[in-house]
Amino acid sequence: MTLGNLAKIEFLALPENVGFCRVAAAAFASQLDFTLDELEEIKVGVSEAITNAIIHGYQNRPTGIVRLHLGLSDKRLEIRVEDDGVGIVNVEMAMQAAYSTCEDRVGLGFSFMQSFMDELEVDTAVNQGTRITMKKSPKNSSGAASREN
């Protein structure tokens, strides 16, 4: 794979940073021929991954650091969200729709990530943190035709 571009952002685990990262990821991804709908899907995936890091990884402790890595290579976007939080005890269970460790959460974050991305990988270790890697390629390689419709 040939690296086309790379961006890294580190920020405090504050809910107000979710919107910032959504926009940053979509702007970065727009270097490829993603449609507006695909850019919205990317924004949702990023939102869910970062929200999980803040709420579950750091348990709403705003002093934690979340890292967002964005990469473009061979007409493919790779998004990585990392935290050094509590980790996920049971990834298989956490990836089930409607499962959440917080009573007031719906538990659809991983379901959205899986449905909106081409690939999703979760690496985690209890008390060491979690790394979520998502990959997506534009469905229409020409891009321009899909925007005209």
Secondary structure, 3 states (H helix, E strand, C coil): CCEEEEEEEEEECCCCHHHHHHHHHHHHHCCCCCCHHHHHHHHHHHHHHHHHHHHHHCCCCCCCEEEEEEEEECCEEEEEEEECCCCCCCHHHHCCCCCCCCCCCCCCHHHHHHHHCCEEEEEEECCCEEEEEEEECCCCCCCHHHHHC
